[in-house]
């Protein structure tokens, strides 16, 4: 799966590789979104999807404004990728606003479906606004299933839009 990931060279000048942080959230509580409560706190806190094969890359862009973009690839049968992705995106989109508490930190989250590029067999996209201690940040997340690979690009909305086509193309082209 690693060979299917974007590299800093694929993205262009101004990008550096960031270490990928593996996160596991045992102490997450979801309030105000029953569909996400059913999936568990890991899904609500932006945890990884539950597929057997996974690879990740994360990048910082320093060309003018400090922004980030990350890519996660998952592999499984097309049927399992489709069902799992559809379930989590539907759950997140079912609640326009909810609260997640990670440890003792409350995070207000607002979600909104976004247009997804017509790539692959299936695609989903959303913007999430996270508010912690009065400070907000916006993250876009776009997922594309192409065959037995799910490509998820997340980060600054402009960077996601700029690189999702390349991410899907790279995932398809690698053998």
Steps between C-alpha positions, in 0.01 A plus 500: 500500500790738571590519130150629425535805728579853387850633566611857566641501144153411364352803676756755386715770653429610856392160639682306769421159640361499852520199729170312496357489850322180586211594723274283704231665705375287789351792689266650238137585562255610230201715592227608262549247220346157560635358172859584599442377854416159350829497304701591809730779602789395277297576185370830639849616597634446150652160567591258231253288312490132584650335190782243503756685286587864556769757413524869590697809408480852638641824359542860608479779245704807580446694179337813642274356766574207725254232397486124508373218283503128572420187307378166628468195280298194593468171318234231528234354275303760306183393684654545846663833412172628360287390797747626763555836334134555434417419865747747653436785256124459540536507879712815492267673254190403699585753769578854388642577845609295799752500783791265552686494828852360484623453855381822662510713184163578339507546123202644315476357151285621211483288186379583153495284189717637223501424128730206429704472181376233259788260542492126554187294555386687813586828665411697811604842622429719800630800685535490874535803723666422833467751782713464813522772764344754263748432216371343180669312220353362181601164356382347176489127456451334162488123451505316169463126453673371192474123475640344817671818623344785697689832477424754776652848471453733797621844601474860392210522252705657221777243532255209499337635184841557339635150568214248510522433124874431526449276807241288320716483186805391701298236687372361169835510316715318756529128463 
